[in-house]
Amino acid sequence: MFKQNVVICMSTYNGERFLAQQLDSLIAQDYPNWQLLVHDDGSHDRTLQILADYAQKDPRIRVRQDAPHLGVVKAFLSLLSEQDADYYFFSDQDDVWAPNKLSEMMTAANAADSTVPGLWHCGFVQIDADGAVLADQNWHLFKDASFKGYLLNNNVIGCTTMFNRCARDLVVKQWNQLDFSALFMHDWFIALIASGLGQVVALDKPLVRYRQHANNVVGAQGQHRWQKLWERLTLKKKLKIWQICRQDQQFMTLYGAQLTPADQQLGQYMADLLVTWRPLAQIRFAKKQHLSMHSKARDAQFKLFLWLPLALRQRLF
């Protein structure tokens, strides 16, 4: 069995309904050398009491005291500087992990070069609020793991990811320069780092029971697919392409110089969409580079976005 240290980062908010079940699944892991760091983002239910009870029973669980409200992205990323470790995991408050999740993912990671940023993500099974399995599993798992693939698409889900210390250090060292309002999601930003400067690897093993319920911050796309498609086509549900471009611009500002020339060109193309309007040239470049979004509806909106004047882009998206 490996001896590496593992830090699991969890951000909670009013999670009393499912939190204990997730904590039990962490305690049941067959790999014991982990520590759970929790940031509570202002819960006003029994979440803090549940955390305190579990922390009293298990010294591996540590909860920030008097933590300020940070929002989900900054809350998760801020935990990375709390403690050095060999590997880091993100954990939601409402999922259930298979008892071999840590050991399986670390087995895969230990075959890789630890001196370059690495991110590994496993499969999942979607469950509803009552724990019943839902359909449409692993919708994202084997899509493009290249840097180009992550510029427009998030192919990972935070609760399925593990990344190494090298990837974590790249975030922590740039902490004072990070504009958190520019980041779409914490897991996506780590995946950009790993795909651009190292590697992203998918494990074809469903090691997380990923819960879908009314209070999800984000969720997989298995449910109400046609309703979501209609909302995107009619712009009732806005595509956050402007925010995606801001995230890519932030990445390029901090890490762009470390990319290959080809990836620098791709990253700069996305960043420039915030400040330049050259629709014909931008559409030709996207077509030539096969730069697109996974969903046909989202990709149609992306093409529409390229035609809109800058001021209108910001107002609509």
ChimeraX attribute file (.defattr): number of C-alpha atoms within 10 A of each C-alpha:
attribute: neighborCount
match mode: 1-to-1
recipient: residues
	/A:1	9
	/A:2	11
	/A:3	9
	/A:4	12
	/A:5	14
	/A:6	24
	/A:7	23
	/A:8	21
	/A:9	23
	/A:10	22
	/A:11	24
	/A:12	23
	/A:13	20
	/A:14	18
	/A:15	21
	/A:16	20
	/A:17	13
	/A:18	17
	/A:19	21
	/A:20	19
	/A:21	15
	/A:22	18
	/A:23	21
	/A:24	14
	/A:25	16
	/A:26	25
	/A:27	18
	/A:28	14
	/A:29	17
	/A:30	15
	/A:31	19
	/A:32	17
	/A:33	14
	/A:34	21
	/A:35	20
	/A:36	23
	/A:37	23
	/A:38	23
	/A:39	25
	/A:40	26
	/A:41	18
	/A:42	17
	/A:43	14
	/A:44	11
	/A:45	13
	/A:46	15
	/A:47	21
	/A:48	21
	/A:49	11
	/A:50	15
	/A:51	21
	/A:52	15
	/A:53	11
	/A:54	18
	/A:55	15
	/A:56	11
	/A:57	10
	/A:58	13
	/A:59	10
	/A:60	16
	/A:61	20
	/A:62	17
	/A:63	17
	/A:64	12
	/A:65	10
	/A:66	10
	/A:67	13
	/A:68	12
	/A:69	14
	/A:70	16
	/A:71	15
	/A:72	18
	/A:73	17
	/A:74	18
	/A:75	22
	/A:76	24
	/A:77	24
	/A:78	15
	/A:79	20
	/A:80	22
	/A:81	14
	/A:82	13
	/A:83	10
	/A:84	14
	/A:85	18
	/A:86	16
	/A:87	25
	/A:88	24
	/A:89	24
	/A:90	24
	/A:91	26
	/A:92	21
	/A:93	23
	/A:94	24
	/A:95	22
	/A:96	26
	/A:97	25
	/A:98	17
	/A:99	18
	/A:100	16
	/A:101	20
	/A:102	23
	/A:103	16
	/A:104	17
	/A:105	22
	/A:106	22
	/A:107	12
	/A:108	13
	/A:109	19
	/A:110	11
	/A:111	8
	/A:112	12
	/A:113	12
	/A:114	16
	/A:115	11
	/A:116	14
	/A:117	24
	/A:118	27
	/A:119	28
	/A:120	22
	/A:121	26
	/A:122	23
	/A:123	24
	/A:124	23
	/A:125	19
	/A:126	24
	/A:127	20
	/A:128	14
	/A:129	15
	/A:130	10
	/A:131	14
	/A:132	11
	/A:133	16
	/A:134	15
	/A:135	10
	/A:136	12
	/A:137	18
	/A:138	17
	/A:139	13
	/A:140	16
	/A:141	19
	/A:142	14
	/A:143	15
	/A:144	15
	/A:145	22
	/A:146	17
	/A:147	24
	/A:148	20
	/A:149	19
	/A:150	23
	/A:151	27
	/A:152	20
	/A:153	20
	/A:154	22
	/A:155	22
	/A:156	25
	/A:157	23
	/A:158	19
	/A:159	25
	/A:160	26
	/A:161	23
	/A:162	27
	/A:163	26
	/A:164	24
	/A:165	20
	/A:166	18
	/A:167	24
	/A:168	24
	/A:169	15
	/A:170	16
	/A:171	21
	/A:172	17
	/A:173	11
	/A:174	11
	/A:175	14
	/A:176	8
	/A:177	12
	/A:178	17
	/A:179	12
	/A:180	17
	/A:181	14
	/A:182	17
	/A:183	22
	/A:184	20
	/A:185	21
	/A:186	18
	/A:187	25
	/A:188	21
	/A:189	22
	/A:190	26
	/A:191	32
	/A:192	27
	/A:193	25
	/A:194	28
	/A:195	22
	/A:196	26
	/A:197	20
	/A:198	21
	/A:199	22
	/A:200	26
	/A:201	20
	/A:202	20
	/A:203	16
	/A:204	13
	/A:205	15
	/A:206	19
	/A:207	23
	/A:208	20
	/A:209	23
	/A:210	27
	/A:211	25
	/A:212	24
	/A:213	14
	/A:214	8
	/A:215	11
	/A:216	11
	/A:217	9
	/A:218	10
	/A:219	15
	/A:220	16
	/A:221	13
	/A:222	14
	/A:223	14
	/A:224	8
	/A:225	10
	/A:226	9
	/A:227	9
	/A:228	14
	/A:229	16
	/A:230	13
	/A:231	15
	/A:232	17
	/A:233	16
	/A:234	11
	/A:235	13
	/A:236	10
	/A:237	13
	/A:238	14
	/A:239	20
	/A:240	16
	/A:241	21
	/A:242	22
	/A:243	17
	/A:244	22
	/A:245	24
	/A:246	22
	/A:247	26
	/A:248	27
	/A:249	23
	/A:250	21
	/A:251	23
	/A:252	18
	/A:253	15
	/A:254	14
	/A:255	17
	/A:256	21
	/A:257	10
	/A:258	12
	/A:259	17
	/A:260	11
	/A:261	11
	/A:262	9
	/A:263	17
	/A:264	17
	/A:265	13
	/A:266	18
	/A:267	23
	/A:268	17
	/A:269	19
	/A:270	23
	/A:271	23
	/A:272	16
	/A:273	21
	/A:274	17
	/A:275	9
	/A:276	13
	/A:277	15
	/A:278	14
	/A:279	17
	/A:280	11
	/A:281	11
	/A:282	19
	/A:283	17
	/A:284	11
	/A:285	14
	/A:286	16
	/A:287	11
	/A:288	9
	/A:289	11
	/A:290	11
	/A:291	17
	/A:292	19
	/A:293	19
	/A:294	16
	/A:295	11
	/A:296	12
	/A:297	17
	/A:298	19
	/A:299	16
	/A:300	14
	/A:301	21
	/A:302	19
	/A:303	16
	/A:304	13
	/A:305	21
	/A:306	19
	/A:307	16
	/A:308	15
	/A:309	13
	/A:310	15
	/A:311	10
	/A:312	11
	/A:313	17
	/A:314	15
	/A:315	8
	/A:316	14
	/A:317	15
